[in-house]
């Protein structure tokens, strides 16, 4: 482990203020850390942690406040020259890799060294292979990135971030939700690379919504709430319960106990031998008042089912029957008419329109009902959107702001809320807790339970076993495109689901 000078302060953020349209996203935020530690940055959606990181990256300009790096006060807004000089790099959720380029080209893009005007490829490959192996990535630098697994791509992104630290002995690497697209069983590979970086004297900030990650890899944790830094704790001296209560400023209410019996309502959806590009011969029923979970390791096939039923993907064989009516070729339009709604996992391109306002996004499904002979009834639309934002606790309640300016959790609550208010017979959700904090997740699941009580059939496709265990009354486990196991009621626990997934994979290998 690299020796870190005891008095060296890597990062010191003081008094940051950022206002968006009258809303104070940051209200005197602070954050400081030393080299050689992994610091978690947590808080509810909209608490200010993402805004702080974006100011540090130079994406936003602070209205007030100051930042010091390595004891030197830096000019705001941050510039790339400043970040490079202080060895500050970022690993964003969108890794920014070019799939058609090689591992080497992605790793050293813009920094390949030449001799006499020609790139010394053999020397570059040998150097790249050495640094990749150092962080547990043993791949041929000539391999196209498209052939790497998601975990390998994430580690490559981190190694590239470390390369951006350059020769700085005590760099800072900021990782923003790096595990969001990783299979549960492969996250440890990334954590191992993070520990190696820490042991070489670098500081790492992990922005995450998953509290288990805080305890698995972090040394300390900073909690933000309402635009302010509330507390920084040593991981070994706190508990998950303490962190949750610090995040929300109170005690998190318990979800109602789940029933151990399956729903006896009418069959809303029946699949018989349904197959697509990944899923094969899938057969099951969903009844009114039931919350069914579809789970498996990433790419196991469960994520394709909502789109095959709704019409976003084309089935190659099998039948879909909705409320007793067979639908040979579902389309989004025909599915809407049959009372089916779908909330996709990708908020940026499928769930909502990021450049449109919150008002436009929230009212989109009901535009037909808002139309009058002279056009859209603006007064009725405004009231409907205001009521929706209040009901689903979307913050800030600023309908005129673009959807992209809201945190991920507040976007998710609004986009889910607009479909719930349509009162569909069947609601599909794909990875509903992606980018959602523990408080917003609890609100969403409580709302889903209320919908089920009113007779709505709900299907959740998710690789997050905690989500399935928290809210589903029945769960189907997928492996290599097929349903291989079923759990009900009290059988559904995160450990049981994970065990079923890996057991299925080993048996079908």
C-alpha positions as CSV (number, residue, x, y, z in Angstrom):
1,X,0.0,0.0,0.0
2,X,1.3,3.4,-0.9
3,X,2.2,5.7,2.0
4,X,0.0,8.8,2.2
5,X,1.2,12.0,3.9
6,X,-0.9,12.4,7.0
7,X,-1.7,16.1,6.5
8,X,-2.5,15.9,2.8
9,X,-6.1,16.9,1.9
10,X,-7.1,15.5,-1.5
11,X,-10.4,17.3,-1.9
12,X,-12.1,20.1,0.1
13,X,-15.5,21.5,-1.0
14,X,-16.9,24.3,1.0
15,X,-20.2,26.2,0.9
16,X,-21.4,25.2,-2.6
17,X,-24.7,26.7,-3.7
18,X,-26.5,26.0,-6.9
19,X,-30.0,27.3,-7.8
20,X,-32.1,26.0,-10.7
21,X,-35.2,28.2,-11.4
22,X,-35.6,29.2,-7.8
23,X,-34.9,25.7,-6.4
24,X,-31.7,25.4,-4.3
25,X,-30.3,22.1,-5.4
26,X,-27.2,22.8,-3.2
27,X,-27.5,24.8,-0.1
28,X,-23.9,25.3,1.3
29,X,-22.8,21.7,0.5
30,X,-19.5,20.5,1.8
31,X,-17.3,17.5,1.2
32,X,-13.7,16.7,2.0
33,X,-11.5,13.6,1.9
34,X,-7.9,12.4,2.0
35,X,-6.0,10.2,-0.5
36,X,-6.0,6.4,0.0
37,X,-9.7,6.0,0.8
38,X,-12.9,4.9,-0.9
39,X,-15.6,7.3,0.1
40,X,-19.3,6.5,-0.6
41,X,-21.6,9.5,-1.5
42,X,-25.2,8.7,-0.8
43,X,-28.6,10.4,-0.3
44,X,-32.1,10.4,-1.6
45,X,-32.7,11.5,-5.2
46,X,-32.6,15.2,-5.4
47,X,-30.4,15.6,-2.3
48,X,-27.6,17.4,-4.2
49,X,-24.9,14.7,-4.6
50,X,-25.1,14.6,-8.4
51,X,-25.1,18.4,-8.6
52,X,-21.9,18.4,-6.5
53,X,-20.2,15.9,-8.8
54,X,-21.3,17.8,-11.9
55,X,-19.8,21.0,-10.4
56,X,-16.6,19.1,-9.6
57,X,-16.5,17.9,-13.3
58,X,-17.1,21.4,-14.7
59,X,-20.5,20.5,-16.1
60,X,-22.2,23.0,-13.8
61,X,-21.0,26.3,-12.4
62,X,-21.5,26.9,-8.7
63,X,-23.4,30.1,-7.7
64,X,-21.4,30.3,-4.5
65,X,-18.6,28.3,-2.8
66,X,-15.1,27.1,-3.3
67,X,-13.1,23.9,-4.1
68,X,-9.6,23.0,-3.1
69,X,-7.6,20.2,-4.7
70,X,-4.4,19.1,-3.0
71,X,-4.6,22.2,-0.8
72,X,-4.8,24.5,-3.8
73,X,-7.9,26.6,-4.3
74,X,-9.1,26.2,-7.9
75,X,-10.9,28.6,-10.1
76,X,-14.6,27.8,-10.8
77,X,-16.0,26.7,-13.2
78,X,-13.7,23.7,-13.3
79,X,-11.7,23.2,-16.6
80,X,-10.3,20.1,-18.1
81,X,-6.8,21.5,-17.6
82,X,-7.4,21.9,-13.9
83,X,-8.8,18.4,-13.6
84,X,-5.8,17.0,-15.5
85,X,-3.3,18.9,-13.5
86,X,-4.7,17.6,-10.2
87,X,-5.3,14.0,-11.5
88,X,-9.1,14.1,-11.2
89,X,-11.0,11.7,-13.5
90,X,-14.5,10.3,-13.8
91,X,-16.2,7.0,-14.6
92,X,-19.8,7.8,-15.6
93,X,-22.7,5.4,-16.0
94,X,-22.3,5.9,-19.7
95,X,-18.7,4.6,-20.0
96,X,-18.1,6.5,-23.3
97,X,-16.3,3.5,-24.9
98,X,-16.3,3.0,-28.7
99,X,-17.4,-0.6,-29.3
100,X,-15.8,-0.9,-32.8
101,X,-12.4,0.3,-31.5
102,X,-9.9,-1.9,-29.8
103,X,-9.2,-2.1,-26.1
104,X,-5.9,-0.3,-26.6
105,X,-7.5,2.5,-28.7
106,X,-10.2,3.0,-26.0
107,X,-7.6,2.9,-23.2
108,X,-5.2,5.4,-24.8
109,X,-7.5,7.4,-27.0
110,X,-5.7,10.7,-27.7
111,X,-2.6,9.6,-25.8
112,X,-0.9,7.1,-28.1
113,X,2.8,7.8,-28.4
114,X,4.5,8.0,-31.7
115,X,8.1,7.6,-32.8
116,X,9.2,9.5,-36.0
117,X,5.5,10.1,-36.8
118,X,4.5,6.4,-36.4
119,X,2.8,4.8,-33.4
120,X,4.9,2.1,-31.7
121,X,2.0,-0.4,-31.6
122,X,4.0,-3.3,-30.2
123,X,5.3,-1.2,-27.3
124,X,1.8,0.3,-26.7
125,X,0.2,-3.1,-26.6
126,X,2.7,-4.5,-24.1
127,X,2.3,-1.4,-21.9
128,X,-1.5,-1.6,-22.1
129,X,-1.5,-5.4,-21.3
130,X,0.6,-4.8,-18.2
131,X,-1.6,-2.1,-16.8
132,X,-4.8,-4.1,-17.6
133,X,-3.5,-7.2,-15.8
134,X,-2.6,-5.0,-12.8
135,X,-6.4,-4.4,-12.4
136,X,-7.5,-7.9,-13.1
137,X,-8.4,-7.5,-16.8
138,X,-6.4,-10.1,-18.7
139,X,-7.5,-9.5,-22.3
140,X,-5.8,-8.9,-25.7
141,X,-5.4,-5.1,-26.2
142,X,-6.2,-5.7,-29.9
143,X,-9.7,-7.1,-29.1
144,X,-12.7,-4.9,-30.1
145,X,-14.5,-3.6,-27.0
146,X,-17.7,-5.0,-28.4
147,X,-16.4,-8.5,-27.5
148,X,-15.8,-7.6,-23.8
149,X,-18.4,-8.5,-21.2
150,X,-20.2,-5.6,-19.4
151,X,-18.0,-6.2,-16.4
152,X,-14.8,-6.1,-18.5
153,X,-16.0,-2.9,-20.2
154,X,-16.7,-1.3,-16.8
155,X,-13.2,-2.2,-15.5
156,X,-11.7,-0.9,-18.8
157,X,-13.5,2.4,-18.2
158,X,-12.1,2.5,-14.7
159,X,-8.5,1.7,-15.9
160,X,-8.9,4.5,-18.5
161,X,-10.0,6.8,-15.7
162,X,-6.9,5.8,-13.7
163,X,-4.8,6.5,-16.8
164,X,-6.2,9.9,-16.8
165,X,-4.7,10.4,-13.3
166,X,-1.4,10.4,-15.1
167,X,1.7,10.6,-13.0
168,X,-0.1,12.1,-10.1
169,X,0.7,10.1,-6.9
170,X,-2.6,10.9,-5.3
171,X,-5.3,11.2,-7.9
172,X,-9.1,11.3,-7.5
173,X,-11.4,9.0,-9.3
174,X,-15.2,9.6,-9.2
175,X,-17.4,6.6,-10.0
176,X,-21.1,7.4,-10.7
177,X,-23.3,4.3,-10.2
178,X,-20.7,2.0,-11.9
179,X,-22.5,-1.2,-11.0
180,X,-25.9,-0.3,-12.5
181,X,-25.4,-2.5,-15.5
182,X,-23.3,-5.3,-14.0
183,X,-24.5,-8.8,-13.1
184,X,-24.7,-9.3,-9.3
185,X,-22.0,-12.0,-9.4
186,X,-19.4,-9.9,-11.2
187,X,-19.5,-6.7,-9.1
188,X,-16.6,-7.9,-7.0
189,X,-14.2,-7.7,-9.9
190,X,-14.8,-4.0,-10.1
191,X,-14.5,-3.6,-6.3
192,X,-11.2,-5.4,-6.5
193,X,-9.9,-2.9,-9.0
194,X,-11.1,-0.1,-6.8
195,X,-9.2,-1.5,-3.8
196,X,-6.0,-1.7,-5.9
197,X,-6.4,2.0,-6.9
198,X,-6.9,2.9,-3.2
199,X,-3.9,0.9,-2.1
200,X,-1.8,2.9,-4.6
201,X,-2.7,6.1,-2.8
202,X,-5.5,7.4,-4.9
203,X,-8.9,8.6,-3.5
204,X,-12.1,7.2,-4.9
205,X,-15.7,8.6,-4.6
206,X,-18.4,6.0,-5.2
207,X,-21.8,7.6,-5.9
208,X,-24.3,4.8,-5.3
209,X,-27.9,4.0,-4.2
210,X,-27.0,0.5,-3.1
211,X,-26.2,0.5,0.6
212,X,-24.7,-3.0,0.4
213,X,-22.0,-1.6,-1.8
214,X,-21.1,0.9,0.9
215,X,-20.3,-1.9,3.3
216,X,-18.6,-4.1,0.8
217,X,-16.0,-1.7,-0.6
218,X,-16.0,1.7,1.1
219,X,-13.9,3.0,4.0
220,X,-16.2,6.0,4.8
221,X,-19.5,7.4,3.7
222,X,-20.8,10.9,3.3
223,X,-24.6,11.5,3.5
224,X,-26.3,14.4,1.7
225,X,-29.9,15.6,2.3
226,X,-31.7,18.6,0.9
227,X,-28.6,20.1,-0.7
228,X,-26.4,19.8,2.3
229,X,-23.8,17.5,3.7
230,X,-25.3,16.0,6.8
231,X,-22.6,13.7,8.1
232,X,-19.5,11.6,7.2
233,X,-19.1,8.3,9.0
234,X,-16.6,5.5,9.1
235,X,-18.2,2.4,7.5
236,X,-17.1,0.1,10.3
237,X,-18.8,2.4,12.9
238,X,-22.3,2.6,11.4
239,X,-25.2,0.3,10.2
240,X,-27.5,0.3,7.2
241,X,-30.4,1.3,9.5
242,X,-28.4,4.4,10.7
243,X,-27.5,5.4,7.1
244,X,-31.2,5.1,6.0
245,X,-32.4,7.2,8.9
246,X,-29.7,9.8,8.3
247,X,-30.6,10.0,4.6
248,X,-34.3,10.5,5.1
249,X,-34.1,12.4,8.4
250,X,-36.4,9.9,10.2
251,X,-37.4,6.3,10.4
252,X,-38.2,4.6,7.1
253,X,-41.8,3.1,7.2
254,X,-42.1,-0.6,6.8
255,X,-43.8,-2.0,3.7
256,X,-46.9,-4.1,4.5
257,X,-46.2,-7.8,4.8
258,X,-46.6,-9.7,1.6
259,X,-49.2,-12.4,1.3
260,X,-48.0,-16.0,1.1
261,X,-50.8,-17.0,-1.2
262,X,-51.1,-16.4,-4.9
263,X,-53.8,-14.1,-6.3
264,X,-57.2,-15.7,-7.0
265,X,-58.2,-13.0,-9.4
266,X,-59.1,-13.5,-13.1
267,X,-56.3,-14.3,-15.5
268,X,-55.2,-11.0,-17.1
269,X,-52.2,-12.3,-19.1
270,X,-51.4,-15.8,-20.4
271,X,-48.2,-16.7,-22.3
272,X,-47.9,-20.0,-24.1
273,X,-44.6,-21.1,-25.6
274,X,-43.5,-17.5,-26.2
275,X,-40.1,-17.1,-27.8
276,X,-38.1,-14.1,-28.9
277,X,-34.5,-13.3,-29.6
278,X,-33.4,-14.4,-26.1
279,X,-36.3,-16.0,-24.4
280,X,-37.5,-19.5,-25.4
281,X,-40.8,-21.4,-24.8
282,X,-42.0,-19.2,-21.9
283,X,-45.4,-20.1,-20.5
284,X,-47.0,-18.5,-17.4
285,X,-50.1,-16.7,-16.3
286,X,-50.6,-13.4,-14.4
287,X,-53.8,-12.8,-12.4
288,X,-55.5,-9.6,-11.3
289,X,-54.1,-8.3,-8.0
290,X,-50.8,-10.2,-8.4
291,X,-47.3,-8.7,-8.5
292,X,-45.2,-11.2,-10.5
293,X,-41.4,-10.9,-10.6
294,X,-39.3,-12.1,-13.5
295,X,-35.6,-12.4,-12.6
296,X,-32.4,-14.0,-13.5
297,X,-28.8,-13.0,-14.1
298,X,-28.2,-10.2,-16.6
299,X,-29.2,-11.4,-20.1
300,X,-31.0,-14.5,-18.9
301,X,-34.1,-13.5,-20.9
302,X,-36.5,-12.0,-18.3
303,X,-35.9,-8.5,-19.6
304,X,-37.3,-9.3,-23.0
305,X,-40.7,-10.5,-21.9
306,X,-42.3,-7.1,-21.3
307,X,-41.4,-5.9,-24.8
308,X,-42.6,-9.1,-26.4
309,X,-46.0,-8.7,-24.8
310,X,-46.3,-4.9,-25.3
311,X,-45.0,-4.9,-28.8
312,X,-41.6,-3.3,-28.6
313,X,-40.0,-6.6,-29.7
314,X,-41.2,-9.2,-32.1
315,X,-42.0,-12.8,-30.9
316,X,-40.8,-15.6,-33.1
317,X,-43.3,-18.2,-31.8
318,X,-45.9,-18.7,-29.1
319,X,-49.1,-16.9,-28.1
320,X,-50.0,-13.9,-26.0
321,X,-53.6,-13.8,-24.5
322,X,-54.8,-10.7,-22.7
323,X,-58.0,-10.9,-20.7
324,X,-59.1,-13.9,-22.7
325,X,-58.3,-12.3,-26.1
326,X,-55.4,-13.7,-28.1
327,X,-53.1,-11.0,-29.6
328,X,-51.1,-12.5,-32.5
329,X,-48.9,-9.4,-33.2
330,X,-49.0,-6.9,-30.3
331,X,-48.0,-3.3,-31.0
332,X,-47.7,-0.5,-28.5
333,X,-50.9,1.1,-29.9
334,X,-52.9,-2.1,-29.6
335,X,-51.5,-2.8,-26.2
336,X,-52.6,0.6,-24.9
337,X,-56.1,-0.1,-26.2
338,X,-56.1,-3.4,-24.3
339,X,-55.2,-1.6,-21.0
340,X,-51.5,-2.5,-20.9
341,X,-48.8,-0.1,-19.8
342,X,-45.0,-0.4,-19.9
343,X,-42.3,1.5,-18.1
344,X,-39.0,0.7,-19.8
345,X,-35.7,0.6,-18.0
346,X,-34.0,3.3,-20.2
347,X,-35.3,6.7,-19.0
348,X,-33.0,8.6,-21.4
349,X,-34.4,7.2,-24.6
350,X,-37.5,5.1,-24.0
351,X,-39.4,6.1,-20.8
352,X,-39.4,9.8,-21.2
353,X,-38.4,12.7,-23.4
354,X,-35.5,14.3,-21.7
355,X,-35.6,17.6,-23.5
356,X,-39.3,18.0,-23.0
357,X,-40.7,19.6,-19.8
358,X,-42.0,17.6,-16.9
359,X,-45.5,18.8,-17.7
360,X,-45.2,17.5,-21.3
361,X,-43.9,14.1,-20.1
362,X,-46.5,13.7,-17.4
363,X,-49.5,14.6,-19.6
364,X,-48.4,12.6,-22.7
365,X,-50.6,9.5,-22.1
366,X,-53.7,11.7,-21.5
367,X,-53.4,14.2,-24.4
368,X,-56.4,12.7,-26.2
369,X,-58.6,13.3,-23.2
370,X,-57.2,16.9,-22.9
371,X,-58.0,17.8,-26.5
372,X,-60.7,20.4,-27.1
373,X,-61.9,21.8,-30.4
374,X,-59.5,24.7,-30.0
375,X,-56.5,22.5,-28.9
376,X,-55.2,21.2,-25.6
377,X,-57.0,22.4,-22.5
378,X,-54.1,24.0,-20.7
379,X,-55.9,24.6,-17.4
380,X,-57.0,21.0,-17.1
381,X,-53.5,19.8,-18.1
382,X,-51.8,22.0,-15.5
383,X,-54.1,20.7,-12.7
384,X,-53.6,17.1,-13.7
385,X,-49.9,17.4,-13.8
386,X,-49.8,19.3,-10.5
387,X,-51.9,16.7,-8.8
388,X,-49.6,13.9,-10.2
389,X,-46.5,15.6,-8.9
390,X,-48.1,16.1,-5.5
391,X,-49.4,12.5,-5.3
392,X,-46.1,10.9,-6.2
393,X,-44.0,13.3,-4.2
394,X,-41.9,14.5,-7.2
395,X,-39.4,17.2,-6.2
396,X,-39.2,19.9,-7.1
397,X,-42.7,20.5,-8.2
398,X,-41.6,22.5,-11.2
399,X,-43.6,21.3,-14.2
400,X,-41.9,23.8,-16.6
401,X,-38.4,22.4,-16.0
402,X,-37.0,19.8,-18.5
403,X,-37.2,16.2,-17.5
404,X,-33.4,15.9,-17.7
405,X,-33.0,18.4,-14.9
406,X,-34.7,16.2,-12.3
407,X,-32.9,13.4,-10.5
408,X,-33.3,9.9,-11.6
409,X,-35.6,8.9,-8.8
410,X,-37.9,11.9,-9.3
411,X,-38.1,11.2,-13.0
412,X,-39.0,7.6,-12.2
413,X,-41.7,8.5,-9.8
414,X,-43.3,10.9,-12.3
415,X,-43.0,8.5,-15.3
416,X,-44.5,5.6,-13.3
417,X,-47.1,7.9,-11.8
418,X,-48.4,8.9,-15.3
419,X,-49.1,5.3,-16.1
420,X,-50.6,4.4,-12.8
421,X,-53.1,7.3,-13.2
422,X,-54.1,5.7,-16.5
423,X,-55.3,2.7,-14.3
424,X,-54.1,-0.1,-16.7
425,X,-55.3,-3.6,-16.2
426,X,-51.7,-4.8,-16.7
427,X,-48.5,-2.9,-15.8
428,X,-45.0,-3.9,-16.9
429,X,-41.9,-2.4,-15.2
430,X,-38.4,-3.1,-16.4
431,X,-35.7,-2.5,-13.7
432,X,-37.9,0.0,-11.8
433,X,-35.3,0.9,-9.2
434,X,-32.4,1.8,-11.5
435,X,-30.9,5.0,-10.2
436,X,-33.6,5.3,-7.4
437,X,-32.7,5.9,-3.8
438,X,-34.0,3.9,-0.9
439,X,-36.8,6.4,0.0
440,X,-38.1,6.7,-3.5
441,X,-37.9,3.0,-4.0
442,X,-40.0,2.5,-0.9
443,X,-42.6,5.0,-2.2
444,X,-42.7,3.3,-5.6
445,X,-43.2,-0.2,-4.1
446,X,-45.9,1.0,-1.7
447,X,-47.8,2.5,-4.6
448,X,-47.5,-0.8,-6.6
449,X,-48.9,-2.7,-3.6
450,X,-51.9,-0.3,-3.5
451,X,-52.4,-0.8,-7.2
452,X,-52.4,-4.6,-6.8
453,X,-55.0,-4.3,-4.0
454,X,-57.2,-2.5,-6.5
455,X,-56.9,-5.4,-8.9
456,X,-54.2,-4.3,-11.2
457,X,-51.9,-7.1,-12.5
458,X,-48.2,-6.1,-12.2
459,X,-45.1,-7.7,-13.8
460,X,-41.6,-6.6,-12.7
461,X,-38.6,-7.7,-14.7
462,X,-35.5,-7.1,-12.7
463,X,-32.0,-8.5,-12.0
464,X,-32.2,-6.7,-8.6
465,X,-33.2,-9.5,-6.3
466,X,-33.9,-7.1,-3.4
467,X,-36.6,-5.5,-5.5
468,X,-38.3,-8.8,-6.3
469,X,-38.2,-10.0,-2.7
470,X,-39.5,-6.6,-1.4
471,X,-42.7,-6.4,-3.4
472,X,-43.5,-9.6,-5.5
473,X,-45.9,-12.3,-4.4
474,X,-44.5,-14.8,-6.9
475,X,-41.2,-14.9,-8.8
476,X,-40.1,-16.8,-11.9
477,X,-36.4,-17.4,-12.4
478,X,-34.9,-17.3,-15.9
479,X,-31.8,-19.0,-17.2
480,X,-30.6,-19.0,-20.8
481,X,-34.0,-17.7,-22.0
482,X,-36.2,-20.2,-20.2
483,X,-38.2,-20.3,-16.9
484,X,-36.4,-22.7,-14.7
485,X,-37.7,-22.1,-11.2
486,X,-40.6,-20.5,-9.4
487,X,-40.8,-19.1,-5.8
488,X,-43.8,-17.9,-3.9
489,X,-44.6,-15.9,-0.8
490,X,-42.1,-16.4,2.0
491,X,-39.8,-18.4,-0.3
492,X,-38.8,-15.2,-2.1
493,X,-35.7,-13.8,-0.4
494,X,-32.7,-12.1,-2.1
495,X,-30.4,-15.0,-1.1
496,X,-32.9,-17.6,-2.4
497,X,-33.3,-15.8,-5.7
498,X,-29.5,-15.4,-6.2
499,X,-29.0,-19.1,-5.3
500,X,-31.7,-20.1,-7.8
501,X,-30.1,-18.0,-10.5
502,X,-26.6,-19.5,-10.1
503,X,-27.9,-23.0,-9.6
504,X,-29.9,-22.7,-12.8
505,X,-26.8,-21.4,-14.7
506,X,-24.6,-24.2,-13.5
507,X,-27.1,-26.9,-14.4
508,X,-27.7,-25.5,-17.9
509,X,-24.1,-24.8,-18.7
